[in-house]
Amino acid sequence: MQKIKSAALALPALLLAGCAAALPAENTATIETAAAAAPQTLKVYTSASLAPAAQAYAEAQGVALTLTDEAASADLLLTDHAPGGSLLDVTSDTLLAAAAARAGITENANALPLGRSLYGYWARADVLNALLGDGAAAALQTANWEEWSDFVETLSAWMAEPNAATLNGGGADYTLPDARPGSLTATGVFAAPLDRASGYTAALLAADGTYTADALTGPLNGVYSAVTLEWDHMAADGGEGIFRRAKLTDLLAEYGADTCNGLVLVPFKCQLDDSDLTAEDYNAEGLLNYPVLADVGSIAINAGMSADGLKAAKSAALWLYSNGAGEDALTETLGVVTPWNTAAGTTAVTAMQVQQVGTGILPGVALDTAAADALTANELTLQDSEKHTKAERTAFVDWPRWGRRSKTTPSLPPRGKPSQRKPHTTPKGDTYREEEKHYGIQTL
């Protein structure tokens, strides 16, 4: 289904233009011109990765946009995770309730989901091919934990002292060159993640939504191994890394579509085995080899604001959910799969996302802001750790200290298989209408 604008909408404007041209000059000189209406204003609290959506709305609708660091003073909130505070129940408003229904929300809710985006380790395909030869990314995508960790450690040692080294990944051998390519500027295997909380998805799925110490100890030990591997081989002092953990939405906002079109995705691999799993719907291999389709965030409106503020916030939310250009802002600018399962395939990287979702993904687990902040802080406790002791590992997996108190059960696909619900796109990719320092990714 192509997006078509009716030519009939332009006809009245053409007729009016013809009439104006026929008016005598002396008559047109006496017409009073009404003062232009002051632009609507909108104050938004937003994360960096979601700010482009607010900017797209302001530009399209001629709205004066103000970004604020104070969530309580904002009309509209665009947050990476469900926010707290006093928020408007979107189902209490007729128009917002209709928008919520499009996302499958019919009962009390204080936020509208913005969609989902692929999450994992991103790297430039040409960098991996220059180091390992063609097909390297595909091999790493299916590498088991031993192959992946050996690859990371060998690559890190090679970056410090280049020499020919053979690696195995996905059942094939690859050889690092005996000299460092002059165009390779990365100083570490990894750059600092743009999103840490989504890295816990495999562990939470393995626990089957049972957020207890018994269910989570094994999976969280797997996350600990993955995170310490990353910390141990991360670029220091602001240097670039070959891999960066993030959602596609984060990277599009950080680097732009042109740079992202050269990226490939490797799943965030945790050291899991089947004995760690409580869930019957997954196996360790699937949790290791499939990327996450992570929640990118939500739209919320502060309760008790002025009538003008409420009107401005509702207009923005409805534009994103109900307007064709608004949906483009979600699918093309942010690069998400919408809550009603549409996506764009207009660029190489968004087309890859559509293909991957059709092949298989792990569903993201919804976290509120407090839980996501706690998970992020838990990872950051490992920064600068040199000796990974038993006490450190135990503290990391101590769920009651930092975990959620409420249970959220994700929608699970069939046993051992990732979700395979494919977003709808036209052949051209048009959608159907149904504080830490961030380092860069190596580029060649």
C-alpha positions as CSV (number, residue, x, y, z in Angstrom):
1,M,0.0,0.0,0.0
2,Q,1.7,3.2,-1.2
3,K,1.3,6.5,0.5
4,I,-0.7,8.7,-1.8
5,K,-1.7,12.4,-1.4
6,S,-4.9,13.3,-3.2
7,A,-4.6,15.9,-5.9
8,A,-8.0,17.2,-5.0
9,L,-6.6,18.7,-1.9
10,A,-4.5,21.1,-4.0
11,L,-7.3,22.2,-6.3
12,P,-8.9,24.9,-4.0
13,A,-5.6,26.5,-3.5
14,L,-5.1,26.7,-7.3
15,L,-8.5,28.3,-7.8
16,L,-7.9,30.8,-5.1
17,A,-4.6,31.7,-6.6
18,G,-6.3,32.3,-9.9
19,C,-8.9,34.6,-8.4
20,A,-6.3,36.6,-6.6
21,A,-4.4,37.2,-9.8
22,A,-7.6,38.6,-11.4
23,L,-8.3,41.2,-8.7
24,P,-7.6,44.8,-9.7
25,A,-4.4,46.2,-8.2
26,E,-6.3,49.0,-6.4
27,N,-8.5,46.6,-4.5
28,T,-5.7,44.3,-3.3
29,A,-3.9,47.3,-1.8
30,T,-6.9,48.0,0.6
31,I,-7.1,44.5,2.0
32,E,-6.0,44.3,5.7
33,T,-3.6,41.4,6.3
34,A,-4.2,39.6,9.6
35,A,-1.2,39.2,11.8
36,A,0.3,35.7,11.7
37,A,-0.7,33.6,14.7
38,A,2.0,33.0,17.3
39,P,3.5,29.5,16.9
40,Q,2.4,26.9,19.3
41,T,5.0,26.1,21.9
42,L,6.0,22.7,23.3
43,K,8.4,22.0,26.2
44,V,9.9,18.5,26.0
45,Y,12.0,16.4,28.3
46,T,13.7,13.8,26.1
47,S,16.6,11.5,25.8
48,A,19.2,12.1,23.1
49,S,18.1,9.1,21.1
50,L,14.4,10.2,21.0
51,A,15.0,14.0,20.5
52,P,14.9,13.7,16.7
53,A,11.2,12.7,16.9
54,A,10.3,15.9,18.8
55,Q,12.4,17.9,16.4
56,A,10.7,16.4,13.4
57,Y,7.3,17.3,14.9
58,A,8.3,20.8,15.6
59,E,9.6,21.3,12.1
60,A,6.6,19.8,10.4
61,Q,4.0,21.7,12.4
62,G,5.8,25.0,12.9
63,V,6.0,24.5,16.7
64,A,8.4,26.4,18.9
65,L,10.3,23.6,20.7
66,T,12.0,24.0,24.0
67,L,14.1,21.1,25.4
68,T,14.3,21.0,29.2
69,D,16.3,18.9,31.7
70,E,13.5,19.0,34.2
71,A,10.9,16.3,33.6
72,A,8.4,17.8,36.0
73,S,8.2,21.1,34.1
74,A,7.8,19.5,30.6
75,D,4.6,19.2,28.7
76,L,5.7,16.1,26.9
77,L,8.2,13.4,28.0
78,L,10.0,11.1,25.5
79,T,12.0,8.7,27.7
80,D,14.0,5.6,27.0
81,H,12.0,3.8,29.7
82,A,8.6,4.3,31.3
83,P,8.9,7.4,33.5
84,G,7.7,7.9,37.0
85,G,5.9,10.9,38.5
86,S,2.4,12.2,38.1
87,L,1.4,11.4,34.5
88,L,-1.8,11.6,32.5
89,D,-3.7,8.4,32.0
90,V,-3.7,8.2,28.2
91,T,-6.9,6.1,28.2
92,S,-8.8,8.9,30.0
93,D,-8.7,11.1,26.9
94,T,-10.8,10.1,23.9
95,L,-8.2,10.9,21.2
96,L,-5.3,9.5,23.2
97,A,-7.3,6.4,24.0
98,A,-7.8,5.8,20.3
99,A,-4.0,6.2,19.8
100,A,-3.4,3.8,22.7
101,A,-5.7,1.2,21.2
102,R,-3.5,1.2,18.1
103,A,-0.7,0.0,20.3
104,G,-3.0,-2.6,21.9
105,I,-3.5,-0.6,25.1
106,T,-7.1,-0.5,26.3
107,E,-6.9,-0.1,30.0
108,N,-5.2,2.4,32.4
109,A,-1.8,3.4,31.1
110,N,0.4,6.5,31.7
111,A,2.5,6.2,28.6
112,L,2.4,5.2,24.9
113,P,5.2,3.0,23.6
114,L,7.3,4.4,20.8
115,G,8.4,1.1,19.3
116,R,11.3,-1.3,19.2
117,S,14.8,-1.4,17.7
118,L,17.5,-3.9,17.2
119,Y,20.0,-4.1,20.1
120,G,23.4,-5.7,20.3
121,Y,27.0,-5.1,19.3
122,W,27.3,-2.9,16.2
123,A,30.4,-2.7,14.0
124,R,31.3,-1.6,10.5
125,A,31.2,-4.4,8.1
126,D,34.3,-3.1,6.2
127,V,36.3,-3.0,9.4
128,L,35.5,-6.6,10.2
129,N,36.2,-7.7,6.6
130,A,39.5,-5.8,6.6
131,L,40.6,-7.7,9.7
132,L,39.2,-11.1,9.2
133,G,38.0,-11.4,5.5
134,D,34.6,-11.6,4.0
135,G,31.9,-13.4,6.1
136,A,33.4,-12.4,9.4
137,A,30.2,-10.8,10.7
138,A,28.1,-13.8,9.9
139,A,30.5,-16.1,11.7
140,L,30.6,-14.0,14.8
141,Q,26.8,-13.8,14.9
142,T,26.6,-17.6,15.4
143,A,29.7,-18.0,17.5
144,N,29.3,-19.8,20.8
145,W,30.5,-18.2,24.1
146,E,33.9,-19.9,23.9
147,E,34.5,-18.7,20.3
148,W,33.3,-15.2,21.1
149,S,35.3,-14.7,24.2
150,D,38.4,-16.2,22.5
151,F,37.9,-13.8,19.6
152,V,37.7,-10.8,21.8
153,E,40.8,-11.7,23.9
154,T,42.8,-12.6,20.8
155,L,41.7,-9.4,18.9
156,S,42.6,-7.3,22.0
157,A,46.1,-8.8,22.2
158,W,46.5,-8.4,18.5
159,M,45.6,-4.7,18.7
160,A,48.3,-4.2,21.3
161,E,50.9,-6.2,19.3
162,P,49.8,-7.2,15.8
163,N,50.9,-10.6,14.5
164,A,49.2,-13.2,12.4
165,A,46.7,-15.1,14.5
166,T,44.0,-17.6,13.6
167,L,40.5,-17.4,15.1
168,N,37.6,-19.8,14.9
169,G,34.0,-18.5,14.8
170,G,30.8,-20.1,13.7
171,G,32.7,-23.2,12.6
172,A,35.2,-21.4,10.3
173,D,38.8,-20.2,10.8
174,Y,39.8,-16.6,10.2
175,T,43.3,-15.1,10.3
176,L,44.2,-11.7,11.6
177,P,46.8,-9.8,9.4
178,D,50.4,-9.7,10.6
179,A,50.4,-5.9,10.6
180,R,47.8,-3.3,11.7
181,P,46.1,-1.7,8.8
182,G,46.9,2.0,8.6
183,S,43.3,3.0,8.5
184,L,42.5,1.1,11.8
185,T,42.2,3.8,14.5
186,A,40.3,1.9,17.1
187,T,42.2,1.6,20.4
188,G,40.0,-1.1,22.0
189,V,37.7,-3.9,21.0
190,F,34.7,-2.2,22.5
191,A,33.5,1.4,22.9
192,A,31.3,2.4,25.9
193,P,27.7,1.2,25.4
194,L,24.9,3.6,24.6
195,D,22.4,1.3,26.3
196,R,23.4,-1.0,29.1
197,A,20.0,-2.0,30.6
198,S,18.8,-3.8,27.4
199,G,21.8,-6.1,27.9
200,Y,19.9,-7.9,30.7
201,T,17.2,-9.1,28.3
202,A,18.5,-12.6,27.7
203,A,18.8,-13.1,31.5
204,L,15.3,-11.9,32.2
205,L,13.9,-14.1,29.4
206,A,15.9,-17.1,30.7
207,A,14.3,-16.5,34.1
208,D,10.8,-16.6,32.5
209,G,9.7,-13.4,34.2
210,T,10.3,-15.0,37.6
211,Y,12.4,-12.3,39.2
212,T,13.8,-14.2,42.1
213,A,17.3,-15.0,43.2
214,D,16.8,-18.7,42.3
215,A,15.7,-18.0,38.8
216,L,18.1,-15.1,38.1
217,T,21.4,-16.2,39.7
218,G,22.5,-18.4,36.7
219,P,21.4,-16.0,34.0
220,L,22.9,-13.0,35.8
221,N,26.2,-14.8,36.1
222,G,26.1,-15.1,32.3
223,V,25.6,-11.3,32.0
224,Y,28.5,-10.7,34.5
225,S,30.8,-12.7,32.3
226,A,29.8,-10.7,29.2
227,V,30.1,-7.4,30.9
228,T,33.5,-8.1,32.4
229,L,34.7,-9.3,29.0
230,E,33.6,-5.9,27.6
231,W,35.1,-3.8,30.4
232,D,38.4,-5.7,30.1
233,H,38.8,-4.9,26.4
234,M,37.2,-1.4,26.2
235,A,38.9,1.5,24.6
236,A,40.3,3.9,27.2
237,D,40.6,7.6,27.4
238,G,37.9,8.3,24.8
239,G,39.3,6.1,22.1
240,E,37.3,4.3,19.5
241,G,36.2,0.7,19.6
242,I,35.5,-1.8,16.9
243,F,32.2,-2.8,18.6
244,R,29.6,-0.7,20.4
245,R,26.6,-2.0,22.3
246,A,23.5,0.0,21.5
247,K,20.0,0.1,20.0
248,L,19.8,1.1,16.3
249,T,17.8,4.1,17.5
250,D,20.7,5.3,19.7
251,L,23.2,5.0,16.8
252,L,21.0,6.8,14.3
253,A,20.8,9.8,16.7
254,E,24.5,9.6,17.5
255,Y,26.0,9.2,14.0
256,G,23.3,9.7,11.4
257,A,21.8,7.4,8.8
258,D,24.8,7.5,6.3
259,T,27.2,6.2,8.9
260,C,24.8,3.6,10.2
261,N,24.2,2.1,6.7
262,G,27.7,0.5,6.9
263,L,27.0,-1.3,10.2
264,V,26.4,-5.0,11.0
265,L,25.0,-6.5,14.2
266,V,26.4,-9.2,16.4
267,P,24.2,-10.3,19.3
268,F,25.2,-9.3,22.9
269,K,26.5,-12.7,24.0
270,C,26.1,-13.9,27.6
271,Q,27.7,-17.0,29.0
272,L,24.6,-19.2,29.4
273,D,23.9,-22.9,29.3
274,D,20.6,-24.7,29.5
275,S,20.9,-25.4,33.2
276,D,20.7,-21.6,33.8
277,L,17.2,-21.4,32.3
278,T,13.9,-21.5,34.1
279,A,12.0,-20.6,30.9
280,E,10.8,-23.5,28.8
281,D,10.3,-21.3,25.8
282,Y,14.0,-20.7,25.1
283,N,17.3,-22.5,25.0
284,A,20.8,-21.2,25.6
285,E,21.7,-21.3,21.9
286,G,18.8,-19.1,20.9
287,L,19.5,-16.6,23.7
288,L,23.1,-16.4,22.6
289,N,22.7,-16.1,18.8
290,Y,19.7,-13.9,18.3
291,P,19.7,-10.1,18.8
292,V,17.2,-8.3,20.9
293,L,14.4,-6.2,19.6
294,A,14.5,-3.7,22.5
295,D,11.9,-1.2,23.6
296,V,13.1,2.2,22.6
297,G,11.0,4.2,25.0
298,S,7.7,5.9,25.5
299,I,5.6,9.1,25.2
300,A,4.1,10.5,28.4
301,I,2.3,13.7,29.4
302,N,2.5,15.3,32.8
303,A,-0.7,15.5,34.6
304,G,-2.1,18.8,36.0
305,M,-0.5,21.1,33.4
306,S,-2.1,24.1,31.8
307,A,-4.7,23.8,29.1
308,D,-2.2,25.1,26.5
309,G,0.5,22.7,27.7
310,L,-1.9,19.7,27.6
311,K,-3.1,20.7,24.1
312,A,0.5,21.0,22.8
313,A,1.5,17.6,24.3
314,K,-1.5,15.8,23.0
315,S,-0.9,17.3,19.5
316,A,2.6,15.9,19.5
317,A,1.6,12.5,20.7
318,L,-1.2,12.2,18.2
319,W,1.0,13.4,15.3
320,L,3.5,10.6,16.0
321,Y,0.8,8.0,16.3
322,S,-1.8,9.1,13.7
323,N,-0.1,11.2,11.1
324,G,1.7,9.8,8.1
325,A,4.7,12.1,8.6
326,G,4.6,11.3,12.3
327,E,4.9,7.6,11.5
328,D,7.8,8.4,9.2
329,A,9.5,10.1,12.1
330,L,9.2,6.9,14.0
331,T,10.1,4.4,11.3
332,E,12.7,6.4,9.3
333,T,14.1,9.0,11.7
334,L,14.2,6.9,14.8
335,G,14.4,3.6,12.9
336,V,11.9,1.7,15.0
337,V,9.4,-1.0,14.4
338,T,6.2,0.6,15.6
339,P,3.9,-0.8,18.3
340,W,1.4,-1.6,15.4
341,N,4.2,-3.5,13.6
342,T,5.2,-1.3,10.7
343,A,8.8,-0.4,9.8
344,A,10.7,1.4,7.1
345,G,13.2,-0.3,4.8
346,T,14.4,2.8,3.0
347,T,18.0,2.5,4.1
348,A,20.5,-0.4,4.2
349,V,20.4,-0.5,8.0
350,T,16.6,-0.3,8.4
351,A,16.2,-2.9,5.6
352,M,18.5,-5.1,7.5
353,Q,16.4,-4.6,10.7
354,V,13.3,-5.7,8.8
355,Q,15.1,-8.8,7.5
356,Q,16.4,-9.7,10.9
357,V,12.9,-9.3,12.5
358,G,11.6,-11.6,9.9
359,T,14.4,-14.1,10.6
360,G,14.2,-14.0,14.4
361,I,14.7,-11.8,17.4
362,L,14.4,-11.9,21.2
363,P,11.6,-9.7,22.4
364,G,12.7,-6.8,24.6
365,V,11.5,-6.7,28.2
366,A,9.8,-3.5,29.4
367,L,11.6,-1.7,32.2
368,D,10.7,1.5,34.0
369,T,13.3,4.2,34.4
370,A,14.1,3.3,38.0
371,A,14.8,-0.3,37.1
372,A,16.9,0.6,34.0
373,D,18.9,3.1,36.0
374,A,19.6,0.4,38.7
375,L,20.7,-2.1,36.0
376,T,23.0,0.4,34.4
377,A,24.5,1.4,37.8
378,N,25.1,-2.3,38.5
379,E,27.3,-2.6,35.4
380,L,29.1,0.6,36.2
381,T,30.2,-0.8,39.5
382,L,32.6,-3.1,37.5
383,Q,34.4,-0.2,35.9
384,D,38.1,-0.2,36.6
385,S,37.9,-3.6,38.2
386,E,41.1,-5.5,37.7
387,K,40.5,-8.6,39.7
388,H,37.1,-10.2,39.1
389,T,36.6,-11.8,42.5
390,K,33.9,-14.1,43.7
391,A,32.7,-11.3,45.9
392,E,32.4,-9.0,43.0
393,R,30.4,-11.5,41.0
394,T,28.1,-12.2,43.9
395,A,27.4,-8.5,44.4
396,F,26.6,-8.2,40.7
397,V,24.0,-11.0,40.7
398,D,22.4,-9.9,44.1
399,W,19.0,-9.3,42.6
400,P,17.2,-7.9,45.7
401,R,19.8,-5.2,46.0
402,W,19.0,-3.5,42.7
403,G,16.2,-5.4,41.0
404,R,12.6,-4.7,40.2
405,R,10.1,-5.3,42.9
406,S,7.2,-5.7,40.4
407,K,6.9,-8.5,37.9
408,T,6.6,-7.9,34.2
409,T,6.1,-11.0,32.0
410,P,7.1,-10.6,28.4
411,S,5.1,-12.1,25.5
412,L,7.1,-15.2,24.6
413,P,7.5,-16.9,21.2
414,P,7.4,-20.7,20.8
415,R,9.9,-22.8,22.7
416,G,13.5,-22.4,21.7
417,K,12.6,-20.1,18.9
418,P,12.9,-16.3,18.6
419,S,9.9,-14.2,17.6
420,Q,9.3,-14.1,13.9
421,R,6.6,-11.5,13.5
422,K,7.6,-9.5,10.4
423,P,6.9,-5.8,10.1
424,H,5.0,-4.7,7.0
425,T,6.8,-2.7,4.4
426,T,6.2,-1.7,0.8
427,P,8.8,-2.7,-1.8
428,K,10.3,0.7,-1.5
429,G,10.3,0.6,2.2
430,D,7.4,3.0,2.8
431,T,5.4,2.0,5.9
432,Y,1.9,0.7,5.6
433,R,-0.7,2.6,7.4
434,E,-2.4,0.0,9.4
435,E,26.7,10.6,33.5
436,E,29.1,8.6,31.4
437,K,31.1,9.6,28.3
438,H,30.3,7.9,25.1
439,Y,33.0,6.7,22.8
440,G,32.8,6.2,19.0
441,I,32.7,3.2,16.7
442,Q,35.8,2.6,14.5
443,T,35.3,3.7,10.9
444,L,37.5,3.1,7.9
